[in-house]
């Protein structure tokens, strides 16, 4: 099963699921109970009632504070199943493990005939290594319809992943309704075309693209995720990656420097754009209002503020920006970004939230409450942890699932260096050079799925799985992992993905309809990528 539990003891006998089975227990575990009942009833057709009577219920959830946070004890005997946990997350993970003990067909959403639904007698004691077991989904580059987002969450939750980092804005689109600023979606959610492929001079495809989520859509996504013990962490990217917001509200851009011929407009290319937010007080006030509305939708402790890849050339060339810096006693453009990040951080902190940003926010100094997503190798994780900041490890050379999986010529729109399942599995999220105390600041790990070249749920499936299966096990178990054992379990687990309808990548490579011979890629080697990351991180390693 995936992820591998910490302790398994098998016994003689088995529990057979029947229509008379009662499913109940502690009311604090209602979400896990309801989810499990839905999964079981859809495929088995059994009428599993929801009695709250431990004397008769054959599948019961029991609360016990002695169980570690996020963990569970699953006990299967001839007379029934007990899932014991101290919190809702552990109860849900126990329910997921129970489904993994059943035939893979239990994951189908229609009635399956001809199967005896037997669960082998066993006792499993299990708890996760990290509290943040996440995946970042970029819906700014290619919009993903709500139904596909819900499906993505469901499959991730079945791998005991518990954080969806939801990348909602970028140069190529703004995807969240903000009542105070309607042009963000009226203008910023749509672009005239997209670059066709990853080559730097790729032609435009001539096809308009766009979409956004209403507040009701997002509340539904949050509730659906919460029912699976997944926290949705929204990201509003600033001060770079800002072409879409500046297209909607041009006064937010740096206006006293030369602009590109197509500005202001939502960007139709891929890569890093020169556009950056003006650092006047009106911009700070604008984003405070945006984040106020975001916090009304998303109850998560962490709120993403971006901060990555902000090209600062326009700040350096802008007389008005330079005057602002002098007025504020700011000496460098890196310190100017740090000032802006501190404004957002203070606003979120006042609301009881925590800012979450990419490791560039370390440059120029960082507010004490901010948490860092370390994506440029381990450099950000080391620097942040040593400075007392919490870290989520997501190094691009190990967990960027938009990178091609092999050197095969059929890999769709190859970018970056090859990244295999084995390489994902080999990731150690805690850098070896950290002390034991510093290592406690590494609160988790996540995979990132950027969608410049991923334009549908089918392609997300191909790029994410089974590599996301490997990441799920990295996030759950300790340092001692064995890839050979994972490969054996993965062979069995693929039948579950088949039942769920996940169009994962086969070990032999892409199937014909998963290739993209029409679109040129831009691959690189590991050596090239490592040299670039070393250059990009020189400021936080100084």
Secondary structure, DSSP 4 states (H G I P E B T S, - for coil): --SPPSEEEEEEEEEE--TT-BEEE-GGGHHHHHHHHHHHHHHH----B----TTT-SEEEEE-TTSPTT-EEEEEETTEEEEEESSHHHHHHHHHHHHHTS-GGGG-SS---S---EEEEEEEEE--S-SEEEEEEE-SSS---HHHHHHHHHHHHTTT--EEEEE-EETTEE-B--TT-THHHHTTTEES--BSSSSTTPPB----EE--B-HHHHHHHHHHHHTTT-EEEEEEEESSS-HHHHHH-GGGB--SS---TT-SS---S-S--S--B--SHHHHHHHHHHHHHHHHH---SEEEEE--S---HHHHH-HHHHHHHHHHT--SHHHHHHHHHHHHHHHHHHTT-EEEEEGGGGTT---TT-EEEE-STTHHHHHHHHTT--EEE--HHHHBTTS-SSS-TTSTT-EES---HHHHHT--SS-TTS-HHHHTTEEEEEEEE--TT--SHHHHHHHHTTHHHHHHHHHHS-S---HHHHHHHHHHHHHHHHHHT--PPBTTB--GGG--TTS--EE--HHHHHHHHHHHTHHHH-
